[in-house]
Every structure is written in C-alpha cells, then in structure tokens.
Amino acid sequence: MNSELIIDSSASEVQIALLEDRRIVEFNSEKKDNSFSVGDIYLGRVRKIMPGLNAAFVDVGHDKDAFLHYLDLSPQYLSLMKFTKEVSAGGHRDGLLNNFTLEKDLDKGGKVGGVLSANQWLPVQIAKEPISTKGPRITCDLSMAGRFVVMVPFTNMVSVSQKIKSSEERNRLKRIVSSIKPQNFGIIIRTVAEGKKTAEIDKDIRDLLSKWASFTELLRTAKPPQMLLGEMNRTSTILRDMFNAGFSSIVVNDQVVFEEVRSYIRSIAPEQEEIVRFYKGKVPVFEHYGIDKQIKSVFGKTVNMQNGAYLIVEHTEALHVIDVNSGGRSKAGSDQENNALQVNMMAAKEIARQLRLRDMGGIIVIDFIDMHSQQHRKELFDCIRTEMKRDRAKHTILPPSKFGLIQITRQRVRPETKIITAEKCPSCNGTGEIKASILITDDIKNNIRYILVEQNEPTVTVRVHPFLAAYLTKGLFYSSVRHKWQREFKKKIQVEAVGSYQIMEYHYFGQNGEEILL
C-alpha cells in the first residue's frame, strides 16, 4: 500500500493528512500554541480531594483542573513520590535508578485520601487531552515512548507487543532488551521493533534515558504548575508511530518543519531521507493533492459511498451513531439479502476509515442493513475486524446483535476532529443579499490600500476564486488590474486562485503567510 504524508504548516497551526493509495485515511490538526498533548509530563498541585469519586482534581495550568482517579496513580506511585523527594533534596544527579530502592506496589483497593492531600505536589502525565468542557485526564504511571520501545520507570518488567505473533521473534527481542535495559526501568517493546538489530534498540533506549535525565533536572527546581517533559509535536509523533518502509513520500510546505522532519527521518531511517520533499508550488499544498476536496466530501453528517449508498453520522455527548442506508443501491438487483451484504461490506470499509479520519472515540453504535443469514453476519463481522486492524487506537468490536447493530469501543485520548462542511455564504454572510458585484474590485482595492498604506505592510497576497483571479490578472504585463494597483501603491501585490473559495470570497495574507483580518 502506497502511503503519503502531506503536512500543511501555517502561522497558527499544522495540518497533517495521511493518504493511502491517494485516499485520505487520517487527518490531524494541531494549534501551534497547544500546550496539553498526550504524553506531556507536568508537575501538578492537588487542588481538591473527591472521596466520593475516589479521585482528585489537580492543577496543571489548564483552565479546568485535571482529573486523577485513584486507579491512575499507578502501582509505582510510592516509588515515584520517593524519587521526587530525593531529587528535590539533591539526589540522582545522573537521573539513573541504579542505586534506587523500589517501594512496594500501591494497594489497588485503597482510597485516594490515604495517599494524596490538598496542595501536594506530584509529577503527572497527560493521558487524555482536554475534551469539550472537561480538563485533561492524567496519570502518575509515567512512560516515555520511543521509536521501538516504551520506557516505564520504577519497574523491571519487559513485555512485547501482542501484535508480534512469532514466538521466536518475541523471545529474541526479550533477550536483547533484558541484556541492555537500565536497572529499575521497565521496557515495552513496540510492534515496529520486529526484526530490528540490537544497536537500533539500544540507541532508542539511550535517547529515552537522555529525556529522563532532562526530566529529572527540571524536577529538581520546578514549581507547579510546570511542564517537565514535553511530548514531540504531532508531526514527529505521527512519524514515530506510523513511519515504515511503505511510505513513498512526505511533503511539507514550510521550510522549518521540512528541516525538522528531514532531520527526524535521518535519525530513524537515513536510507529514506530522500522521500521528504519541500513543496514550492503556488497552489496551497492541500488543494494541489486534492485533500481539501476529500475533506469536504468525507466529513459532515452525510457520507456518500458508491452506487447511491450513504452513511448518516450522528454525535452525542456519550456515543456516536452511524446509520447505513442503501439509497438507490437497493434497485441494483432483486436479491435483497445479497444486496444488503454488498452495501454492508462497503459500509464497513468506509466506517473503519471514518473512525480513523475523525478520531472518533468512546462508544460507536452502527446500524447496518438487516441481514437474516448468519453466514452473512459473520462475513460482515470479519470484514470490519480486518479493516480495523490498521487502526492504531485500542478498540473492541462486538459481533452483530439480533437487531443488526455492531458496537465498537474505541480509545479516545484527544478531541474528535470536527470539520464543518456546510459553509455560510461568504458573500452575503447568511443574509441572502450581497453588494453589487461590480463593486467587488473597488472593495478589494480599498482593503489593499489600507493594508499597504495605513498598516504599512511590505507586500500583500490576495486569494480569490479562480474566476476573479483571472479577471484581476488578465491582460498584458502592464495592463492587468493587479499591475495597475502595484504601480499605484508601489508595493508588490500577489493574486492567488483558490478553487475551494466561493465566487465572491477573498482573503488577504501577509509576507509570512499569516492571514490579515480586517
């Protein structure tokens, strides 16, 4: 399967699209000022103990206090607090745990009031990003993810991903890691470690030890709420978790991000460094690769499939409901049972894609078209399980019920990706009336005058619908509307055509690509 990663970086956010055979299957958007990502470690302060919930609320610097349940304190909680105290007193300068004596595991049946107190300081890790009105979900079970392994302090266990099926390979990896792992650090061997050499795994472990040493040094003088160890940005995280030999290209439109990605690929797979390419085209990178159009077609309440079949996707606070409809497909043949099977199988593939694409988590209930044949129900169940194997999020799928429903629980660690596909008319702003179209060039010119003269911007780029772009740039070199404006204002004016814009829509962008809001 041909995999491509397209990265669109702007002044305010980074958008990442994963394409498989040119079809978008994952979409991530990360604000550049986002400070609460899964994997970040903070020094928090206990704000309130909630005995009824057997939990506590912890201040980590977010508007809403983070939620810490007793069971999320981790069995190694007592060792973590002992280590924190010793570091604050000047111990463990190298960050290693060779001379550290582990404490006994925390009692699973205990009460939060017995181990936590108000205003207590403790290191915590973000387990779920803030979602809706809720603050982050946190844990004291600290871990650091690398390319091939996950390192867990205050334990000596070594485990292997269940996705590695070969017992011989599992034993080989266990022997390697057991011989090189540092004392009092547990190691979870990831699926991508399969077939890797000792030197590659050893380098990964050393890199994680270096991160732990940085965490220890900050912990020595930190005061809550303060970040102690930040997870990599979303781009690098996706590359770390997903990158493999099947990637044919990684396209980036920002020079800084391009250098970061190329440097990261060079460190983990130097032989594939050349697949990282810098996009220099004038058309926005997502539009060039057809991603904007795909996003508009696959997000929203209705998702169309082949031959008239479609999905209806509804969201509530507690769960997601997906309804499968045959549409005009039911007219294609006279055998209703086989017809239903074909539509359901097609829907199962699209639903597996939708769950990854929208990052839908929690409970998902799917109402497939009713089928009476037990064999057909089994085929449908096997199909959706096969398609969901590509999903990196933890999930559980139940067989079809008597009502034809399939229930899925899928891990949710960050807010669901929501994109509004129904657009408010930018010309009339929803009123149904617009200014006289003959005046649009006057409006654009007046705004350009304000930007270049009043705000003293050195240059401006106007993005408009292709029809309007053609009007502004047509004619000989010195006779187009754009060049007349350039001669009048004595500054550079660019006009770019964007096919996804409405015909009367226009936006202004500054020298660094940031939008100028008027």
C-alpha positions as CSV (number, residue, x, y, z in Angstrom):
1,M,0.0,0.0,0.0
2,N,1.3,3.4,-1.0
3,S,1.4,5.8,2.0
4,E,2.0,9.5,1.8
5,L,2.1,12.2,4.5
6,I,1.1,15.7,3.5
7,I,1.9,18.5,6.0
8,D,0.4,21.9,5.7
9,S,2.0,24.4,8.2
10,S,0.7,27.9,8.7
11,A,1.4,30.6,11.2
12,S,-1.3,29.3,13.6
13,E,-1.5,25.5,13.1
14,V,-0.1,22.4,11.5
15,Q,-2.5,20.2,9.5
16,I,-1.4,16.6,8.6
17,A,-3.1,14.3,6.2
18,L,-2.2,10.6,5.8
19,L,-3.0,9.3,2.4
20,E,-3.2,5.6,1.5
21,D,-3.4,5.0,-2.3
22,R,-4.3,8.7,-2.6
23,R,-7.3,8.4,-0.3
24,I,-7.2,10.4,3.0
25,V,-7.4,8.0,6.0
26,E,-6.2,10.2,8.9
27,F,-6.3,13.9,9.4
28,N,-4.7,15.8,12.3
29,S,-4.8,19.4,13.1
30,E,-2.6,20.9,15.9
31,K,-2.6,24.5,17.0
32,K,0.9,25.7,17.4
33,D,0.1,27.1,20.9
34,N,-1.4,23.8,22.1
35,S,0.2,23.1,25.4
36,F,-1.6,20.0,26.6
37,S,-0.8,16.9,24.5
38,V,-1.0,13.3,25.3
39,G,2.4,12.2,26.8
40,D,3.4,15.6,28.3
41,I,4.6,15.4,31.9
42,Y,3.8,18.1,34.4
43,L,4.5,18.9,38.0
44,G,0.9,19.4,39.3
45,R,-0.6,20.5,42.6
46,V,-3.6,18.7,44.1
47,R,-6.5,21.2,44.3
48,K,-9.3,19.1,45.7
49,I,-9.8,15.5,47.0
50,M,-13.1,13.9,46.0
51,P,-13.7,10.9,48.3
52,G,-17.0,10.0,46.6
53,L,-15.3,9.6,43.2
54,N,-12.1,8.2,44.8
55,A,-10.3,10.8,42.8
56,A,-8.6,14.2,42.9
57,F,-8.5,17.3,40.8
58,V,-5.0,18.5,40.0
59,D,-3.9,21.9,38.8
60,V,-1.6,21.5,35.8
61,G,-2.1,25.0,34.3
62,H,-5.2,24.4,32.3
63,D,-8.4,26.4,32.7
64,K,-10.1,23.3,34.0
65,D,-8.4,21.2,36.7
66,A,-7.1,17.8,35.5
67,F,-8.8,14.6,36.8
68,L,-6.8,12.0,38.6
69,H,-8.5,8.7,39.6
70,Y,-7.0,6.6,42.4
71,L,-6.5,3.7,39.9
72,D,-4.5,6.1,37.7
73,L,-1.9,6.7,40.5
74,S,-0.2,3.5,39.2
75,P,1.3,0.7,41.2
76,Q,4.7,2.5,41.2
77,Y,3.2,5.7,42.8
78,L,5.1,5.3,46.1
79,S,8.4,4.8,44.2
80,L,7.6,7.9,42.1
81,M,7.0,10.1,45.2
82,K,10.1,8.8,46.9
83,F,12.2,9.6,43.8
84,T,10.6,13.1,43.6
85,K,11.5,13.8,47.2
86,E,15.1,12.6,46.8
87,V,15.6,14.6,43.6
88,S,14.4,17.8,45.3
89,A,16.9,17.1,48.0
90,G,19.7,17.0,45.5
91,G,20.0,13.3,44.8
92,H,20.1,11.3,41.5
93,R,22.2,13.8,39.6
94,D,22.6,11.5,36.6
95,G,18.9,10.5,36.5
96,L,19.6,6.8,36.7
97,L,17.9,4.5,39.2
98,N,20.8,2.0,39.8
99,N,21.0,2.8,43.5
100,F,17.3,3.4,44.0
101,T,15.3,1.0,46.1
102,L,11.8,0.5,44.8
103,E,8.9,0.8,47.1
104,K,6.1,-1.8,47.3
105,D,3.2,-1.5,44.8
106,L,0.3,0.7,45.8
107,D,-2.8,-1.2,47.1
108,K,-5.4,-1.4,44.3
109,G,-8.2,-1.2,46.8
110,G,-7.1,1.9,48.6
111,K,-8.7,5.3,48.9
112,V,-7.4,8.5,47.4
113,G,-7.5,10.3,50.7
114,G,-5.0,7.9,52.1
115,V,-2.2,8.8,49.7
116,L,-3.0,12.3,48.4
117,S,-3.6,15.6,50.3
118,A,-4.6,19.1,49.2
119,N,-1.7,21.2,47.9
120,Q,0.5,18.2,47.4
121,W,3.0,18.4,44.5
122,L,3.3,15.4,42.2
123,P,4.5,14.6,38.7
124,V,1.7,13.6,36.4
125,Q,1.3,12.7,32.7
126,I,-1.4,13.7,30.3
127,A,-3.4,10.6,29.4
128,K,-6.3,12.4,27.6
129,E,-6.3,15.9,26.2
130,P,-9.0,18.4,27.3
131,I,-12.2,17.4,25.6
132,S,-15.3,19.6,25.5
133,T,-15.9,21.0,29.0
134,K,-13.6,18.6,30.7
135,G,-10.0,19.2,31.7
136,P,-7.2,16.8,30.9
137,R,-7.2,13.2,32.2
138,I,-3.9,12.5,33.9
139,T,-2.0,9.6,35.4
140,C,1.0,9.0,37.6
141,D,2.0,5.9,35.6
142,L,4.8,7.8,33.8
143,S,6.1,6.4,30.5
144,M,8.2,7.7,27.6
145,A,7.6,6.4,24.1
146,G,10.4,5.9,21.6
147,R,10.5,4.6,18.1
148,F,10.9,0.9,19.1
149,V,10.3,0.8,22.8
150,V,8.3,2.5,25.6
151,M,10.2,3.1,28.8
152,V,8.4,2.8,32.2
153,P,10.4,3.9,35.3
154,F,10.3,2.1,38.7
155,T,9.7,-1.4,37.4
156,N,11.9,-4.1,35.8
157,M,9.3,-5.8,33.6
158,V,10.0,-6.5,29.9
159,S,7.0,-7.1,27.7
160,V,6.4,-7.4,23.9
161,S,3.6,-6.1,21.8
162,Q,0.9,-8.7,21.2
163,K,0.9,-7.8,17.5
164,I,4.2,-9.5,17.2
165,K,3.0,-13.1,16.6
166,S,6.2,-15.1,16.1
167,S,7.2,-16.7,19.5
168,E,10.8,-16.9,18.2
169,E,11.0,-13.2,17.5
170,R,9.3,-12.3,20.8
171,N,11.9,-14.3,22.7
172,R,14.7,-12.7,20.7
173,L,13.5,-9.2,21.4
174,K,13.1,-10.0,25.1
175,R,16.6,-11.4,25.4
176,I,18.1,-8.3,23.7
177,V,16.2,-5.8,25.8
178,S,16.8,-7.7,29.1
179,S,20.5,-7.5,28.4
180,I,20.7,-3.8,27.7
181,K,17.9,-2.1,29.6
182,P,18.9,0.1,32.6
183,Q,18.1,-1.1,36.1
184,N,14.7,-0.2,37.5
185,F,13.4,0.8,34.1
186,G,10.7,-1.4,32.5
187,I,10.6,-1.7,28.7
188,I,7.6,-2.4,26.5
189,I,8.7,-3.5,23.0
190,R,6.7,-1.9,20.2
191,T,5.5,-3.6,17.1
192,V,7.9,-1.7,14.9
193,A,10.8,-3.3,16.7
194,E,10.2,-6.6,14.9
195,G,13.3,-7.6,13.0
196,K,15.4,-4.7,14.4
197,K,19.0,-5.1,15.4
198,T,20.4,-4.7,18.9
199,A,22.2,-1.4,18.0
200,E,18.9,0.3,16.9
201,I,17.0,-0.7,20.0
202,D,19.9,0.3,22.2
203,K,20.1,3.7,20.6
204,D,16.3,4.2,21.2
205,I,16.7,3.3,24.9
206,R,19.6,5.7,25.3
207,D,17.6,8.5,23.7
208,L,14.8,7.8,26.2
209,L,17.3,7.8,29.1
210,S,18.5,11.2,28.0
211,K,14.9,12.5,28.1
212,W,14.5,11.1,31.6
213,A,17.7,12.8,32.7
214,S,16.3,16.1,31.4
215,F,13.0,15.5,33.3
216,T,15.0,14.8,36.5
217,E,17.0,18.0,36.1
218,L,13.8,20.1,35.7
219,L,12.1,18.3,38.6
220,R,14.9,19.4,40.9
221,T,13.8,23.1,40.9
222,A,10.3,23.0,39.4
223,K,7.2,24.6,40.9
224,P,3.7,23.7,40.0
225,P,2.1,24.0,37.5
226,Q,5.0,23.5,35.2
227,M,5.8,21.2,32.2
228,L,8.7,18.9,33.0
229,L,8.8,16.9,29.7
230,G,7.0,17.7,26.5
231,E,6.0,15.1,24.0
232,M,7.2,15.6,20.5
233,N,4.9,17.7,18.3
234,R,2.1,16.0,16.4
235,T,4.1,15.7,13.2
236,S,7.0,13.9,14.8
237,T,4.7,11.7,16.9
238,I,2.8,10.5,13.8
239,L,6.1,9.8,12.1
240,R,7.4,7.9,15.2
241,D,4.3,5.8,15.5
242,M,3.5,5.2,11.8
243,F,6.5,5.6,9.7
244,N,7.6,2.4,7.8
245,A,9.2,1.3,4.6
246,G,5.8,1.6,2.9
247,F,6.0,5.4,2.9
248,S,6.6,6.8,-0.6
249,S,6.7,10.5,0.2
250,I,6.4,13.1,2.9
251,V,5.6,16.5,1.5
252,V,6.0,19.7,3.7
253,N,5.2,23.3,2.7
254,D,7.1,25.0,5.5
255,Q,10.9,25.3,5.5
256,V,11.3,25.0,9.2
257,V,9.0,22.0,9.6
258,F,10.7,20.4,6.5
259,E,14.1,20.6,8.2
260,E,12.7,19.1,11.4
261,V,11.0,16.2,9.6
262,R,14.0,15.5,7.4
263,S,16.3,15.6,10.5
264,Y,14.0,13.1,12.3
265,I,13.7,10.8,9.3
266,R,17.5,10.9,9.0
267,S,17.9,9.8,12.6
268,I,15.4,6.8,12.4
269,A,15.7,5.8,8.8
270,P,18.6,7.5,7.0
271,E,18.1,5.4,3.8
272,Q,14.7,7.1,3.4
273,E,15.7,10.7,4.0
274,E,15.1,11.5,0.3
275,I,11.4,10.9,0.4
276,V,11.0,14.1,2.4
277,R,10.2,16.8,-0.1
278,F,9.7,20.5,0.2
279,Y,6.6,21.8,-1.6
280,K,7.2,25.0,-3.6
281,G,4.0,25.2,-5.6
282,K,1.9,28.4,-5.7
283,V,-1.3,26.5,-5.2
284,P,-1.9,25.6,-1.5
285,V,-0.5,22.1,-0.8
286,F,-3.8,20.6,0.3
287,E,-5.5,21.8,-2.8
288,H,-2.7,20.5,-5.0
289,Y,-3.1,17.0,-3.7
290,G,-6.9,17.1,-3.7
291,I,-7.1,16.9,0.1
292,D,-9.4,19.9,0.6
293,K,-12.0,18.3,-1.7
294,Q,-11.7,14.9,0.0
295,I,-12.1,16.6,3.5
296,K,-15.3,18.3,2.3
297,S,-16.7,15.1,1.0
298,V,-16.0,12.8,3.9
299,F,-16.7,15.0,6.9
300,G,-20.2,16.1,7.9
301,K,-23.4,14.3,8.8
302,T,-23.8,12.5,5.4
303,V,-21.1,10.5,3.8
304,N,-21.8,9.3,0.3
305,M,-20.5,5.9,-1.0
306,Q,-20.7,4.2,-4.3
307,N,-23.9,3.5,-6.2
308,G,-26.0,5.8,-4.1
309,A,-25.4,4.2,-0.7
310,Y,-24.5,6.6,2.2
311,L,-23.9,6.8,5.9
312,I,-25.5,9.1,8.4
313,V,-23.2,10.0,11.3
314,E,-24.7,11.5,14.5
315,H,-22.8,12.5,17.6
316,T,-24.0,12.8,21.2
317,E,-22.0,13.5,24.4
318,A,-21.8,9.8,25.3
319,L,-21.7,8.0,22.0
320,H,-21.6,8.1,18.2
321,V,-24.3,6.5,16.0
322,I,-23.8,5.5,12.4
323,D,-26.7,4.5,10.2
324,V,-26.1,2.6,6.9
325,N,-28.5,3.4,4.1
326,S,-28.6,1.6,0.7
327,G,-30.1,4.6,-1.2
328,G,-30.5,3.8,-4.9
329,R,-28.4,0.7,-4.4
330,S,-31.4,-1.4,-3.5
331,K,-32.6,-1.1,-7.1
332,A,-29.5,-2.7,-8.5
333,G,-30.6,-6.3,-8.0
334,S,-33.6,-8.4,-7.0
335,D,-31.8,-10.4,-4.2
336,Q,-32.4,-8.3,-1.1
337,E,-30.1,-10.4,1.1
338,N,-27.1,-10.2,-1.2
339,N,-27.8,-6.6,-1.9
340,A,-27.7,-5.8,1.9
341,L,-24.5,-7.8,2.3
342,Q,-22.7,-5.9,-0.5
343,V,-23.8,-2.5,0.9
344,N,-22.9,-3.5,4.5
345,M,-19.4,-4.7,3.4
346,M,-18.8,-1.5,1.5
347,A,-20.0,0.5,4.5
348,A,-17.8,-1.5,6.9
349,K,-14.7,-0.4,5.0
350,E,-15.8,3.2,4.9
351,I,-16.7,3.2,8.6
352,A,-13.3,1.9,9.6
353,R,-11.8,4.8,7.6
354,Q,-14.2,7.3,9.1
355,L,-13.2,6.3,12.7
356,R,-9.5,6.9,11.9
357,L,-10.2,10.0,10.0
358,R,-12.4,11.7,12.6
359,D,-10.6,10.1,15.5
360,M,-14.0,9.2,16.9
361,G,-13.7,7.6,20.4
362,G,-15.9,6.2,23.2
363,I,-18.9,4.1,22.2
364,I,-19.8,3.8,18.5
365,V,-23.1,2.0,17.5
366,I,-23.5,1.1,13.9
367,D,-26.9,0.2,12.4
368,F,-26.2,-1.9,9.4
369,I,-28.9,-3.0,7.0
370,D,-30.7,-6.1,8.4
371,M,-29.4,-9.5,7.2
372,H,-31.1,-12.8,8.0
373,S,-28.2,-15.1,7.1
374,Q,-25.9,-16.0,10.0
375,Q,-23.1,-16.6,7.5
376,H,-23.5,-13.1,6.1
377,R,-23.4,-11.6,9.6
378,K,-20.2,-13.4,10.2
379,E,-18.7,-12.2,6.9
380,L,-19.6,-8.6,7.9
381,F,-18.1,-9.0,11.4
382,D,-14.8,-10.5,9.9
383,C,-14.7,-7.7,7.4
384,I,-14.9,-4.8,9.9
385,R,-12.4,-6.5,12.2
386,T,-10.0,-6.9,9.3
387,E,-10.4,-3.2,8.2
388,M,-10.0,-2.0,11.9
389,K,-6.6,-3.7,12.2
390,R,-5.0,-0.7,10.5
391,D,-6.3,1.5,13.4
392,R,-3.6,2.3,15.9
393,A,-6.2,3.3,18.6
394,K,-7.2,0.5,21.0
395,H,-10.6,-0.8,20.2
396,T,-13.1,-3.6,20.9
397,I,-15.7,-4.9,18.4
398,L,-18.8,-6.9,19.4
399,P,-20.5,-9.3,16.9
400,P,-23.8,-8.1,15.3
401,S,-26.7,-8.2,17.6
402,K,-30.2,-9.6,16.8
403,F,-31.1,-6.1,15.7
404,G,-28.2,-5.9,13.2
405,L,-26.2,-3.5,15.4
406,I,-22.5,-3.6,15.8
407,Q,-21.0,-1.9,18.8
408,I,-17.4,-0.6,19.0
409,T,-15.5,1.0,21.8
410,R,-12.5,3.0,20.6
411,Q,-9.8,4.7,22.7
412,R,-10.3,8.4,23.0
413,V,-7.3,10.5,24.1
414,R,-8.0,13.8,22.3
415,P,-11.0,15.7,21.0
416,E,-12.7,14.3,17.9
417,T,-11.8,16.0,14.6
418,K,-14.7,18.1,13.6
419,I,-14.9,20.0,10.3
420,I,-17.9,21.9,9.3
421,T,-18.6,21.1,5.6
422,A,-21.7,23.3,5.2
423,E,-20.4,26.8,4.5
424,K,-22.0,30.1,5.3
425,C,-22.0,32.1,2.1
426,P,-19.0,34.5,2.5
427,S,-20.6,36.9,0.0
428,C,-23.8,37.6,1.9
429,N,-22.8,36.3,5.3
430,G,-26.0,34.3,5.5
431,T,-28.4,37.2,4.8
432,G,-29.2,36.2,1.2
433,E,-28.2,39.6,-0.2
434,I,-24.8,40.8,-1.5
435,K,-23.3,44.0,-2.6
436,A,-23.4,44.8,-6.3
437,S,-20.8,42.5,-7.9
438,I,-19.5,45.4,-10.0
439,L,-18.1,47.0,-6.8
440,I,-16.1,43.9,-5.7
441,T,-12.8,45.1,-7.2
442,D,-13.3,48.5,-5.5
443,D,-13.7,46.8,-2.2
444,I,-10.6,44.7,-2.7
445,K,-8.6,47.7,-3.8
446,N,-9.7,49.8,-0.8
447,N,-8.7,47.0,1.6
448,I,-5.3,46.7,-0.2
449,R,-4.8,50.4,0.2
450,Y,-5.5,50.1,3.9
451,I,-3.1,47.2,4.3
452,L,-0.2,48.6,2.3
453,V,-0.6,52.3,3.2
454,E,-2.2,52.5,6.6
455,Q,-0.7,49.3,8.1
456,N,2.5,49.8,6.1
457,E,2.7,46.1,5.1
458,P,5.6,45.5,2.7
459,T,3.5,43.2,0.5
460,V,0.1,41.5,0.3
461,T,-1.3,38.4,-1.3
462,V,-5.0,38.3,-2.2
463,R,-6.5,34.8,-2.5
464,V,-9.7,34.7,-4.6
465,H,-11.9,32.4,-6.6
466,P,-10.2,31.4,-10.0
467,F,-12.8,33.4,-12.0
468,L,-11.9,36.6,-10.0
469,A,-8.2,35.8,-10.2
470,A,-8.4,35.6,-13.9
471,Y,-10.2,39.0,-14.1
472,L,-7.6,40.7,-11.9
473,T,-4.5,39.3,-13.7
474,K,-5.7,39.1,-17.3
475,G,-4.2,41.4,-20.0
476,L,-0.7,42.2,-20.9
477,F,2.1,42.6,-18.3
478,Y,1.4,46.3,-17.6
479,S,-2.4,46.4,-18.3
480,S,-3.8,43.9,-15.8
481,V,-5.7,45.2,-12.8
482,R,-3.1,43.8,-10.4
483,H,-0.2,45.6,-12.1
484,K,-2.2,48.9,-12.1
485,W,-2.6,48.5,-8.4
486,Q,1.1,47.7,-8.0
487,R,2.1,50.9,-9.9
488,E,-0.3,53.0,-7.8
489,F,0.8,51.7,-4.4
490,K,4.5,51.0,-5.4
491,K,4.4,47.6,-3.5
492,K,4.2,44.0,-4.5
493,I,0.7,42.6,-4.8
494,Q,0.2,38.9,-5.5
495,V,-3.1,37.3,-6.6
496,E,-3.6,33.6,-6.0
497,A,-6.5,31.4,-7.2
498,V,-8.1,29.0,-4.7
499,G,-10.7,26.6,-6.2
500,S,-12.4,25.9,-2.8
501,Y,-13.4,29.6,-2.4
502,Q,-16.9,30.9,-3.2
503,I,-17.0,33.1,-6.3
504,M,-17.2,36.3,-4.2
505,E,-14.9,35.3,-1.5
506,Y,-11.5,36.9,-0.9
507,H,-8.8,36.9,1.9
508,Y,-5.6,38.8,2.4
509,F,-2.3,37.3,3.6
510,G,0.9,39.0,4.7
511,Q,4.6,38.4,3.9
512,N,4.9,35.4,6.2
513,G,1.7,33.7,5.1
514,E,-0.5,34.8,8.0
515,E,-4.0,35.9,7.2
516,I,-4.6,39.7,7.7
517,L,-8.0,40.1,9.3
518,L,-9.8,43.4,8.6
